[in-house]
């Protein structure tokens, strides 16, 4: 899209889950997230519904103006003792993939994770064939930590899973030590996206 774009995060609601029903029929989403034939009874909507409202999980809707719901991003399995959480993200609307919007949403969630929740580490899992997502994560400051060889088997083929992470020190260096919690508020986060950006 030409010109500036905007991304807004707000808490995910029950109403959003209804809109996510179409995502469950998107073959690209199912492939990238690993929701394949042997797990056809498991849907992305059901995954989010299970986590919604639980204390160890924070889920946000990703919107583009004017208030268009295009995806979901979350910090799940928050462990307060070790101060770490797993990041997951999905751009459900195919018309908004590959435009950098996911990368901007991740930036906002990392600001929340490190500045507001005071976490020490955020990690994620991604299938090795999801190159677009891996490039996005690397640009956001994540590092590859380990490879789980032949972790999952889909359609008669084995696939590796990459474990990636970013810690507080890396995040602080990347952002120049700036305190951004105020700008990246969980209740109302709005940022402009110039041309280009992350390929996510």
N, CA and C atoms as a LAMMPS dump frame, in Angstrom:
ITEM: TIMESTEP
0
ITEM: NUMBER OF ATOMS
600
ITEM: BOX BOUNDS ff ff ff
-5.0000000000000000e+02 5.0000000000000000e+02
-5.0000000000000000e+02 5.0000000000000000e+02
-5.0000000000000000e+02 5.0000000000000000e+02
ITEM: ATOMS id mol type element x y z
1 1 1 N 0.836 -1.197 0
2 1 2 C 0 0 0
3 1 3 C 0.871 1.247 0
4 2 1 N 0.432 2.264 -0.662
5 2 2 C 1.214 3.476 -0.77
6 2 3 C 1.027 4.339 0.461
7 3 1 N 2.05 5.205 0.688
8 3 2 C 1.95 6.129 1.791
9 3 3 C 2.137 5.473 3.134
10 4 1 N 1.732 6.212 4.163
11 4 2 C 1.884 5.703 5.515
12 4 3 C 0.792 4.695 5.849
13 5 1 N 1.181 3.742 6.659
14 5 2 C 0.219 2.794 7.187
15 5 3 C 0.321 2.827 8.704
16 6 1 N -0.711 2.35 9.344
17 6 2 C -0.737 2.384 10.8
18 6 3 C -1.108 1.012 11.337
19 7 1 N -0.512 0.702 12.447
20 7 2 C -0.797 -0.552 13.134
21 7 3 C -1.205 -0.218 14.554
22 8 1 N -2.256 -0.844 15.016
23 8 2 C -2.734 -0.612 16.379
24 8 3 C -2.934 -1.946 17.068
25 9 1 N -2.467 -2.043 18.306
26 9 2 C -2.709 -3.221 19.126
27 9 3 C -3.752 -2.892 20.178
28 10 1 N -4.658 -3.826 20.391
29 10 2 C -5.634 -3.71 21.472
30 10 3 C -5.896 -5.121 21.984
31 11 1 N -6.4 -5.26 23.199
32 11 2 C -6.676 -6.598 23.725
33 11 3 C -7.632 -7.378 22.829
34 12 1 N -7.329 -8.63 22.596
35 12 2 C -8.195 -9.504 21.807
36 12 3 C -9.49 -9.76 22.573
37 13 1 N -10.609 -9.796 21.867
38 13 2 C -11.911 -9.997 22.494
39 13 3 C -12.601 -11.232 21.929
40 14 1 N -13.688 -11.609 22.584
41 14 2 C -14.474 -12.748 22.116
42 14 3 C -15.028 -12.488 20.714
43 15 1 N -15.36 -11.251 20.429
44 15 2 C -15.879 -10.905 19.107
45 15 3 C -14.841 -11.16 18.02
46 16 1 N -13.578 -10.914 18.349
47 16 2 C -12.512 -11.164 17.378
48 16 3 C -12.424 -12.641 17.019
49 17 1 N -12.704 -13.504 17.981
50 17 2 C -12.623 -14.944 17.726
51 17 3 C -13.584 -15.36 16.625
52 18 1 N -14.737 -14.702 16.572
53 18 2 C -15.71 -15.013 15.524
54 18 3 C -15.154 -14.646 14.148
55 19 1 N -14.451 -13.52 14.087
56 19 2 C -13.878 -13.084 12.814
57 19 3 C -12.724 -13.977 12.374
58 20 1 N -12.134 -14.705 13.313
59 20 2 C -10.99 -15.556 13.008
60 20 3 C -11.393 -16.889 12.396
61 21 1 N -12.689 -17.148 12.301
62 21 2 C -13.145 -18.432 11.768
63 21 3 C -12.621 -18.661 10.357
64 22 1 N -12.557 -17.593 9.556
65 22 2 C -12.092 -17.734 8.173
66 22 3 C -10.623 -18.123 8.105
67 23 1 N -9.857 -17.762 9.129
68 23 2 C -8.437 -18.097 9.116
69 23 3 C -8.212 -19.603 9.148
70 24 1 N -9.136 -20.311 9.786
71 24 2 C -8.967 -21.757 9.935
72 24 3 C -9.049 -22.493 8.6
73 25 1 N -9.618 -21.846 7.592
74 25 2 C -9.723 -22.46 6.27
75 25 3 C -8.612 -22.006 5.327
76 26 1 N -7.711 -21.164 5.832
77 26 2 C -6.618 -20.647 5.012
78 26 3 C -5.474 -21.656 5.021
79 27 1 N -5.216 -22.276 3.885
80 27 2 C -4.204 -23.33 3.812
81 27 3 C -2.807 -22.796 4.108
82 28 1 N -2.531 -21.544 3.723
83 28 2 C -1.211 -20.974 4.008
84 28 3 C -0.994 -20.848 5.505
85 29 1 N -2 -20.383 6.231
86 29 2 C -1.886 -20.268 7.68
87 29 3 C -1.676 -21.635 8.303
88 30 1 N -2.45 -22.606 7.87
89 30 2 C -2.341 -23.944 8.444
90 30 3 C -0.956 -24.539 8.192
91 31 1 N -0.389 -24.258 7.033
92 31 2 C 0.938 -24.779 6.722
93 31 3 C 2.007 -24.084 7.55
94 32 1 N 1.964 -22.752 7.621
95 32 2 C 2.986 -22.002 8.341
96 32 3 C 2.928 -22.238 9.843
97 33 1 N 1.73 -22.479 10.374
98 33 2 C 1.584 -22.714 11.807
99 33 3 C 1.646 -24.191 12.163
100 34 1 N 1.695 -25.046 11.159
101 34 2 C 1.788 -26.475 11.441
102 34 3 C 0.472 -27.115 11.798
103 35 1 N -0.641 -26.523 11.377
104 35 2 C -1.958 -27.106 11.641
105 35 3 C -2.349 -27.943 10.431
106 36 1 N -1.886 -29.163 10.413
107 36 2 C -2.028 -29.981 9.219
108 36 3 C -3.055 -31.091 9.4
109 37 1 N -3.038 -32.017 8.487
110 37 2 C -4.107 -33.01 8.415
111 37 3 C -4.322 -33.745 9.723
112 38 1 N -3.219 -34.142 10.363
113 38 2 C -3.385 -34.925 11.577
114 38 3 C -3.895 -34.098 12.746
115 39 1 N -3.972 -32.773 12.555
116 39 2 C -4.469 -31.9 13.608
117 39 3 C -5.645 -31.075 13.1
118 40 1 N -6.391 -31.592 12.15
119 40 2 C -7.436 -30.787 11.526
120 40 3 C -8.535 -30.383 12.507
121 41 1 N -8.64 -31.112 13.634
122 41 2 C -9.657 -30.74 14.609
123 41 3 C -9.215 -29.538 15.437
124 42 1 N -7.943 -29.214 15.389
125 42 2 C -7.42 -28.076 16.137
126 42 3 C -7.399 -26.858 15.225
127 43 1 N -7.995 -25.773 15.658
128 43 2 C -8.032 -24.561 14.851
129 43 3 C -7.317 -23.429 15.567
130 44 1 N -6.915 -22.419 14.801
131 44 2 C -6.238 -21.278 15.396
132 44 3 C -7.182 -20.526 16.321
133 45 1 N -8.421 -20.441 15.917
134 45 2 C -9.417 -19.766 16.756
135 45 3 C -9.549 -20.469 18.101
136 46 1 N -9.587 -21.794 18.089
137 46 2 C -9.695 -22.553 19.333
138 46 3 C -8.467 -22.347 20.21
139 47 1 N -7.308 -22.252 19.571
140 47 2 C -6.077 -21.992 20.316
141 47 3 C -6.19 -20.685 21.092
142 48 1 N -6.623 -19.619 20.413
143 48 2 C -6.741 -18.318 21.067
144 48 3 C -7.844 -18.312 22.117
145 49 1 N -8.932 -18.995 21.836
146 49 2 C -10.042 -19.045 22.785
147 49 3 C -9.616 -19.71 24.085
148 50 1 N -8.755 -20.714 23.991
149 50 2 C -8.263 -21.405 25.18
150 50 3 C -7.423 -20.481 26.051
151 51 1 N -6.634 -19.614 25.418
152 51 2 C -5.719 -18.744 26.154
153 51 3 C -6.364 -17.459 26.646
154 52 1 N -7.438 -17.035 25.988
155 52 2 C -8.046 -15.741 26.289
156 52 3 C -8.509 -15.681 27.742
157 53 1 N -8.077 -14.631 28.442
158 53 2 C -8.513 -14.425 29.814
159 53 3 C -7.726 -15.178 30.862
160 54 1 N -6.693 -15.901 30.463
161 54 2 C -5.868 -16.628 31.433
162 54 3 C -4.69 -15.756 31.856
163 55 1 N -4.269 -15.82 33.124
164 55 2 C -3.242 -14.903 33.629
165 55 3 C -1.866 -15.088 33.012
166 56 1 N -1.567 -16.26 32.482
167 56 2 C -0.235 -16.522 31.936
168 56 3 C -0.132 -16.202 30.452
169 57 1 N -1.169 -15.57 29.902
170 57 2 C -1.181 -15.282 28.471
171 57 3 C -1.748 -13.893 28.208
172 58 1 N -1.122 -13.164 27.294
173 58 2 C -1.61 -11.852 26.868
174 58 3 C -1.804 -11.886 25.356
175 59 1 N -3.016 -11.595 24.907
176 59 2 C -3.337 -11.653 23.483
177 59 3 C -3.813 -10.293 22.999
178 60 1 N -3.33 -9.873 21.837
179 60 2 C -3.717 -8.597 21.262
180 60 3 C -4.204 -8.782 19.833
181 61 1 N -5.198 -8.008 19.468
182 61 2 C -5.631 -7.927 18.081
183 61 3 C -4.736 -6.924 17.364
184 62 1 N -4.409 -7.216 16.113
185 62 2 C -3.643 -6.299 15.276
186 62 3 C -4.628 -5.626 14.33
187 63 1 N -4.67 -4.313 14.372
188 63 2 C -5.583 -3.554 13.525
189 63 3 C -4.813 -2.594 12.641
190 64 1 N -5.359 -2.322 11.468
191 64 2 C -4.873 -1.226 10.632
192 64 3 C -6.04 -0.268 10.462
193 65 1 N -5.747 0.996 10.414
194 65 2 C -6.822 1.97 10.282
195 65 3 C -7.489 1.819 8.931
196 66 1 N -8.785 2.017 8.853
197 66 2 C -9.69 2.375 9.953
198 66 3 C -10.253 1.144 10.664
199 67 1 N -9.628 0.781 11.749
200 67 2 C -10.099 -0.28 12.64
201 67 3 C -10.341 -1.601 11.921
202 68 1 N -9.428 -1.98 11.079
203 68 2 C -9.547 -3.257 10.374
204 68 3 C -8.717 -4.309 11.095
205 69 1 N -9.375 -5.361 11.548
206 69 2 C -8.747 -6.453 12.287
207 69 3 C -8.065 -7.388 11.292
208 70 1 N -6.723 -7.493 11.381
209 70 2 C -5.997 -8.285 10.383
210 70 3 C -5.19 -9.438 10.972
211 71 1 N -5.02 -9.46 12.296
212 71 2 C -4.188 -10.516 12.854
213 71 3 C -4.185 -10.525 14.365
214 72 1 N -3.365 -11.405 14.898
215 72 2 C -3.293 -11.597 16.352
216 72 3 C -1.848 -11.832 16.736
217 73 1 N -1.445 -11.271 17.885
218 73 2 C -0.106 -11.483 18.42
219 73 3 C -0.239 -11.729 19.914
220 74 1 N 0.633 -12.557 20.448
221 74 2 C 0.468 -12.933 21.855
222 74 3 C 1.789 -13.207 22.545
223 75 1 N 1.766 -13.03 23.85
224 75 2 C 2.795 -13.542 24.747
225 75 3 C 2.127 -14.653 25.537
226 76 1 N 2.553 -15.874 25.323
227 76 2 C 1.916 -17.009 25.982
228 76 3 C 2.894 -17.708 26.914
229 77 1 N 2.347 -18.502 27.799
230 77 2 C 3.135 -19.256 28.774
231 77 3 C 4.102 -18.343 29.529
232 78 1 N 3.58 -17.19 29.967
233 78 2 C 4.423 -16.268 30.733
234 78 3 C 4.804 -16.925 32.053
235 79 1 N 6.109 -17.023 32.291
236 79 2 C 6.625 -17.602 33.531
237 79 3 C 7.219 -16.471 34.356
238 80 1 N 6.519 -16.074 35.394
239 80 2 C 6.947 -14.916 36.172
240 80 3 C 8.192 -15.213 36.991
241 81 1 N 8.395 -16.46 37.355
242 81 2 C 9.582 -16.806 38.153
243 81 3 C 10.862 -16.58 37.354
244 82 1 N 10.872 -17.018 36.109
245 82 2 C 12.047 -16.839 35.255
246 82 3 C 11.93 -15.619 34.345
247 83 1 N 10.759 -14.989 34.364
248 83 2 C 10.509 -13.771 33.59
249 83 3 C 10.743 -13.988 32.09
250 84 1 N 10.055 -14.98 31.543
251 84 2 C 10.145 -15.229 30.114
252 84 3 C 8.778 -15.615 29.568
253 85 1 N 8.625 -15.503 28.252
254 85 2 C 7.355 -15.823 27.605
255 85 3 C 7.617 -16.198 26.159
256 86 1 N 6.642 -16.89 25.563
257 86 2 C 6.733 -17.27 24.158
258 86 3 C 5.908 -16.308 23.31
259 87 1 N 6.468 -15.859 22.204
260 87 2 C 5.768 -14.967 21.286
261 87 3 C 5.193 -15.767 20.127
262 88 1 N 3.943 -15.449 19.779
263 88 2 C 3.302 -16.039 18.609
264 88 3 C 2.57 -14.929 17.866
265 89 1 N 2.546 -15.026 16.542
266 89 2 C 1.887 -13.992 15.749
267 89 3 C 1.298 -14.606 14.489
268 90 1 N 0.181 -14.052 14.052
269 90 2 C -0.451 -14.5 12.817
270 90 3 C -1.114 -13.306 12.134
271 91 1 N -0.737 -13.044 10.891
272 91 2 C -1.456 -12.077 10.068
273 91 3 C -2.503 -12.878 9.31
274 92 1 N -3.729 -12.832 9.785
275 92 2 C -4.771 -13.685 9.238
276 92 3 C -5.349 -13.205 7.926
277 93 1 N -5.349 -11.9 7.707
278 93 2 C -5.891 -11.339 6.472
279 93 3 C -4.827 -11.418 5.382
280 94 1 N -5.018 -12.229 4.35
281 94 2 C -3.979 -12.408 3.328
282 94 3 C -3.626 -11.135 2.578
283 95 1 N -4.528 -10.162 2.552
284 95 2 C -4.253 -8.92 1.851
285 95 3 C -3.248 -8.032 2.546
286 96 1 N -2.877 -8.37 3.787
287 96 2 C -1.952 -7.535 4.55
288 96 3 C -0.669 -8.269 4.916
289 97 1 N -0.42 -9.402 4.306
290 97 2 C 0.823 -10.131 4.558
291 97 3 C 1.953 -9.567 3.702
292 98 1 N 3.164 -9.693 4.225
293 98 2 C 4.328 -9.256 3.465
294 98 3 C 4.489 -7.759 3.35
295 99 1 N 3.859 -6.984 4.227
296 99 2 C 3.92 -5.519 4.167
297 99 3 C 4.622 -4.908 5.372
298 100 1 N 5.182 -5.73 6.239
299 100 2 C 5.885 -5.206 7.399
300 100 3 C 5.028 -4.984 8.621
301 101 1 N 3.739 -5.262 8.53
302 101 2 C 2.834 -4.996 9.649
303 101 3 C 3.105 -5.933 10.821
304 102 1 N 3.44 -7.171 10.532
305 102 2 C 3.762 -8.102 11.605
306 102 3 C 4.992 -7.674 12.373
307 103 1 N 5.988 -7.161 11.665
308 103 2 C 7.195 -6.686 12.332
309 103 3 C 6.925 -5.526 13.262
310 104 1 N 6.051 -4.609 12.836
311 104 2 C 5.715 -3.478 13.701
312 104 3 C 4.938 -3.934 14.933
313 105 1 N 4.071 -4.908 14.74
314 105 2 C 3.331 -5.443 15.885
315 105 3 C 4.276 -6.124 16.87
316 106 1 N 5.264 -6.846 16.351
317 106 2 C 6.239 -7.497 17.224
318 106 3 C 7.032 -6.461 18.004
319 107 1 N 7.424 -5.369 17.36
320 107 2 C 8.139 -4.303 18.062
321 107 3 C 7.329 -3.795 19.249
322 108 1 N 6.035 -3.62 19.04
323 108 2 C 5.178 -3.13 20.115
324 108 3 C 5.089 -4.131 21.256
325 109 1 N 4.95 -5.403 20.915
326 109 2 C 4.829 -6.429 21.952
327 109 3 C 6.133 -6.568 22.729
328 110 1 N 7.269 -6.446 22.053
329 110 2 C 8.548 -6.514 22.765
330 110 3 C 8.702 -5.346 23.728
331 111 1 N 8.22 -4.162 23.328
332 111 2 C 8.256 -3.021 24.243
333 111 3 C 7.417 -3.296 25.484
334 112 1 N 6.263 -3.892 25.281
335 112 2 C 5.411 -4.259 26.416
336 112 3 C 6.103 -5.307 27.28
337 113 1 N 6.682 -6.31 26.629
338 113 2 C 7.315 -7.409 27.36
339 113 3 C 8.456 -6.924 28.241
340 114 1 N 9.317 -6.086 27.695
341 114 2 C 10.513 -5.689 28.433
342 114 3 C 10.32 -4.435 29.274
343 115 1 N 9.479 -3.503 28.837
344 115 2 C 9.317 -2.249 29.567
345 115 3 C 8.182 -2.276 30.58
346 116 1 N 7.099 -2.953 30.26
347 116 2 C 5.949 -2.981 31.163
348 116 3 C 5.92 -4.243 32.023
349 117 1 N 6.074 -5.395 31.379
350 117 2 C 6.023 -6.654 32.126
351 117 3 C 7.358 -7.004 32.765
352 118 1 N 8.41 -6.3 32.378
353 118 2 C 9.754 -6.493 32.942
354 118 3 C 10.272 -7.917 32.736
355 119 1 N 9.959 -8.496 31.595
356 119 2 C 10.476 -9.825 31.289
357 119 3 C 11.959 -9.742 30.945
358 120 1 N 12.636 -10.869 31.069
359 120 2 C 14.057 -10.937 30.74
360 120 3 C 14.31 -11.586 29.386
361 121 1 N 13.326 -12.355 28.918
362 121 2 C 13.567 -13.135 27.699
363 121 3 C 12.244 -13.446 27.003
364 122 1 N 12.228 -13.306 25.69
365 122 2 C 11.079 -13.692 24.875
366 122 3 C 11.588 -14.664 23.814
367 123 1 N 10.919 -15.783 23.667
368 123 2 C 11.368 -16.79 22.711
369 123 3 C 10.221 -17.157 21.773
370 124 1 N 10.54 -17.875 20.722
371 124 2 C 9.518 -18.316 19.772
372 124 3 C 9.982 -19.585 19.078
373 125 1 N 9.047 -20.243 18.438
374 125 2 C 9.322 -21.424 17.618
375 125 3 C 8.791 -21.163 16.217
376 126 1 N 9.555 -21.566 15.226
377 126 2 C 9.144 -21.34 13.84
378 126 3 C 9.645 -22.495 12.982
379 127 1 N 8.818 -22.949 12.053
380 127 2 C 9.233 -24.017 11.146
381 127 3 C 10.278 -23.494 10.17
382 128 1 N 11.242 -24.328 9.843
383 128 2 C 12.385 -23.87 9.052
384 128 3 C 11.984 -23.391 7.663
385 129 1 N 10.835 -23.824 7.167
386 129 2 C 10.418 -23.412 5.828
387 129 3 C 9.717 -22.058 5.81
388 130 1 N 9.435 -21.5 6.972
389 130 2 C 8.753 -20.205 7.039
390 130 3 C 9.789 -19.079 6.959
391 131 1 N 10.4 -18.931 5.788
392 131 2 C 11.514 -18.002 5.613
393 131 3 C 11.106 -16.55 5.829
394 132 1 N 9.927 -16.191 5.403
395 132 2 C 9.481 -14.807 5.569
396 132 3 C 9.414 -14.442 7.044
397 133 1 N 8.869 -15.339 7.859
398 133 2 C 8.787 -15.068 9.291
399 133 3 C 10.17 -15.017 9.917
400 134 1 N 11.063 -15.915 9.513
401 134 2 C 12.411 -15.936 10.082
402 134 3 C 13.133 -14.627 9.797
403 135 1 N 13.018 -14.119 8.576
404 135 2 C 13.639 -12.827 8.256
405 135 3 C 13.078 -11.717 9.132
406 136 1 N 11.785 -11.754 9.344
407 136 2 C 11.143 -10.753 10.202
408 136 3 C 11.684 -10.83 11.621
409 137 1 N 11.762 -12.033 12.167
410 137 2 C 12.233 -12.203 13.544
411 137 3 C 13.677 -11.735 13.694
412 138 1 N 14.521 -12.049 12.724
413 138 2 C 15.913 -11.61 12.786
414 138 3 C 16.001 -10.09 12.782
415 139 1 N 15.192 -9.44 11.966
416 139 2 C 15.207 -7.975 11.916
417 139 3 C 14.701 -7.363 13.207
418 140 1 N 13.842 -8.074 13.897
419 140 2 C 13.325 -7.58 15.178
420 140 3 C 14.294 -7.838 16.324
421 141 1 N 15.407 -8.513 16.054
422 141 2 C 16.424 -8.721 17.079
423 141 3 C 16.518 -10.126 17.63
424 142 1 N 15.674 -11.036 17.156
425 142 2 C 15.736 -12.416 17.632
426 142 3 C 16.973 -13.116 17.074
427 143 1 N 17.474 -14.071 17.848
428 143 2 C 18.624 -14.875 17.448
429 143 3 C 18.222 -16.345 17.428
430 144 1 N 18.849 -17.095 16.542
431 144 2 C 18.615 -18.536 16.519
432 144 3 C 19.343 -19.179 17.699
433 145 1 N 18.615 -19.982 18.45
434 145 2 C 19.179 -20.612 19.639
435 145 3 C 19.439 -22.1 19.438
436 146 1 N 18.532 -22.784 18.754
437 146 2 C 18.683 -24.223 18.558
438 146 3 C 17.804 -24.667 17.401
439 147 1 N 18.086 -25.863 16.914
440 147 2 C 17.281 -26.469 15.854
441 147 3 C 16.801 -27.828 16.337
442 148 1 N 15.504 -28.038 16.305
443 148 2 C 14.927 -29.338 16.642
444 148 3 C 14.75 -30.101 15.337
445 149 1 N 15.626 -31.046 15.086
446 149 2 C 15.636 -31.766 13.82
447 149 3 C 14.451 -32.725 13.72
448 150 1 N 13.818 -32.698 12.558
449 150 2 C 12.722 -33.635 12.268
450 150 3 C 11.662 -33.632 13.371
451 151 1 N 11.369 -32.437 13.858
452 151 2 C 10.469 -32.304 15.006
453 151 3 C 9.033 -32.687 14.667
454 152 1 N 8.59 -32.318 13.471
455 152 2 C 7.216 -32.599 13.092
456 152 3 C 7.179 -33.29 11.74
457 153 1 N 6.163 -34.094 11.538
458 153 2 C 6.004 -34.802 10.27
459 153 3 C 4.654 -34.441 9.659
460 154 1 N 4.688 -33.843 8.474
461 154 2 C 3.48 -33.442 7.769
462 154 3 C 3.53 -33.966 6.341
463 155 1 N 2.427 -34.485 5.888
464 155 2 C 2.317 -34.94 4.503
465 155 3 C 3.462 -35.87 4.114
466 156 1 N 3.86 -36.714 5.044
467 156 2 C 4.9 -37.692 4.767
468 156 3 C 6.316 -37.153 4.769
469 157 1 N 6.504 -35.917 5.239
470 157 2 C 7.836 -35.318 5.25
471 157 3 C 8.137 -34.746 6.626
472 158 1 N 9.392 -34.874 7.061
473 158 2 C 9.818 -34.346 8.347
474 158 3 C 10.283 -32.901 8.207
475 159 1 N 9.993 -32.093 9.228
476 159 2 C 10.364 -30.686 9.208
477 159 3 C 11.079 -30.312 10.501
478 160 1 N 12.062 -29.406 10.359
479 160 2 C 12.781 -28.893 11.517
480 160 3 C 12.046 -27.693 12.109
481 161 1 N 12.281 -27.47 13.402
482 161 2 C 11.745 -26.306 14.099
483 161 3 C 12.915 -25.498 14.647
484 162 1 N 12.936 -24.192 14.361
485 162 2 C 13.953 -23.307 14.916
486 162 3 C 13.441 -22.705 16.222
487 163 1 N 14.308 -22.692 17.221
488 163 2 C 14.045 -21.953 18.45
489 163 3 C 14.807 -20.638 18.362
490 164 1 N 14.116 -19.523 18.585
491 164 2 C 14.733 -18.21 18.522
492 164 3 C 14.376 -17.43 19.782
493 165 1 N 15.218 -16.454 20.129
494 165 2 C 14.96 -15.688 21.351
495 165 3 C 15.545 -14.286 21.231
496 166 1 N 15.054 -13.408 22.087
497 166 2 C 15.649 -12.093 22.296
498 166 3 C 15.608 -11.827 23.789
499 167 1 N 16.709 -11.333 24.35
500 167 2 C 16.739 -11.036 25.781
501 167 3 C 16.713 -9.529 26.001
502 168 1 N 16.596 -9.157 27.26
503 168 2 C 16.459 -7.738 27.589
504 168 3 C 17.672 -6.931 27.125
505 169 1 N 18.886 -7.483 27.31
506 169 2 C 20.09 -6.751 26.917
507 169 3 C 20.114 -6.49 25.413
508 170 1 N 19.768 -7.502 24.635
509 170 2 C 19.732 -7.331 23.182
510 170 3 C 18.696 -6.293 22.789
511 171 1 N 17.543 -6.356 23.426
512 171 2 C 16.479 -5.4 23.128
513 171 3 C 16.919 -3.979 23.468
514 172 1 N 17.579 -3.812 24.616
515 172 2 C 18.027 -2.49 25.039
516 172 3 C 19.05 -1.922 24.064
517 173 1 N 19.978 -2.763 23.621
518 173 2 C 20.968 -2.297 22.642
519 173 3 C 20.297 -1.919 21.326
520 174 1 N 19.338 -2.695 20.915
521 174 2 C 18.67 -2.445 19.633
522 174 3 C 17.87 -1.152 19.654
523 175 1 N 17.28 -0.854 20.781
524 175 2 C 16.441 0.343 20.882
525 175 3 C 17.207 1.542 21.427
526 176 1 N 18.505 1.375 21.66
527 176 2 C 19.303 2.482 22.16
528 176 3 C 19.038 2.811 23.606
529 177 1 N 18.476 1.855 24.348
530 177 2 C 18.213 2.067 25.76
531 177 3 C 17.061 2.993 26.041
532 178 1 N 16.24 3.255 25.029
533 178 2 C 15.121 4.172 25.206
534 178 3 C 13.973 3.492 25.925
535 179 1 N 13.359 4.191 26.819
536 179 2 C 12.169 3.699 27.509
537 179 3 C 10.957 4.006 26.646
538 180 1 N 10.33 2.956 26.089
539 180 2 C 9.249 3.173 25.138
540 180 3 C 7.913 2.674 25.645
541 181 1 N 7.825 2.354 26.918
542 181 2 C 6.581 1.775 27.42
543 181 3 C 5.403 2.713 27.225
544 182 1 N 5.639 4.022 27.388
545 182 2 C 4.537 4.95 27.23
546 182 3 C 4.003 4.993 25.819
547 183 1 N 4.92 4.938 24.845
548 183 2 C 4.486 5.002 23.454
549 183 3 C 3.827 3.707 23.026
550 184 1 N 4.282 2.582 23.587
551 184 2 C 3.733 1.285 23.225
552 184 3 C 2.778 0.809 24.317
553 185 1 N 1.731 1.532 24.537
554 185 2 C 0.775 1.163 25.571
555 185 3 C -0.071 -0.018 25.129
556 186 1 N -0.371 -0.918 26.075
557 186 2 C -1.187 -2.076 25.731
558 186 3 C -2.603 -1.666 25.368
559 187 1 N -3.071 -0.556 25.883
560 187 2 C -4.45 -0.163 25.63
561 187 3 C -4.606 0.613 24.328
562 188 1 N -3.539 1.293 23.906
563 188 2 C -3.669 2.095 22.686
564 188 3 C -2.294 2.328 22.086
565 189 1 N -1.916 1.481 21.168
566 189 2 C -0.618 1.626 20.514
567 189 3 C -0.845 1.909 19.05
568 190 1 N -0.307 3.014 18.559
569 190 2 C -0.501 3.41 17.171
570 190 3 C 0.835 3.863 16.622
571 191 1 N 1.253 3.313 15.493
572 191 2 C 2.544 3.697 14.932
573 191 3 C 2.451 3.792 13.424
574 192 1 N 3.197 4.706 12.843
575 192 2 C 3.215 4.829 11.388
576 192 3 C 4.228 3.866 10.813
577 193 1 N 3.957 3.398 9.627
578 193 2 C 4.859 2.495 8.929
579 193 3 C 5.22 3.116 7.596
580 194 1 N 6.455 3.592 7.434
581 194 2 C 6.853 4.149 6.147
582 194 3 C 6.984 3.051 5.112
583 195 1 N 7.233 3.43 3.881
584 195 2 C 7.38 2.448 2.817
585 195 3 C 8.47 1.446 3.129
586 196 1 N 8.322 0.211 2.643
587 196 2 C 9.291 -0.839 2.94
588 196 3 C 8.932 -1.526 4.225
589 197 1 N 9.948 -1.745 5.073
590 197 2 C 9.678 -2.373 6.366
591 197 3 C 9.968 -3.847 6.337
592 198 1 N 9.479 -4.532 7.316
593 198 2 C 9.747 -5.946 7.468
594 198 3 C 8.931 -6.774 6.497
595 199 1 N 9.516 -7.836 6.04
596 199 2 C 8.823 -8.738 5.116
597 199 3 C 8.055 -9.771 5.915
598 200 1 N 6.999 -9.328 6.549
599 200 2 C 6.209 -10.241 7.389
600 200 3 C 4.742 -9.975 7.136
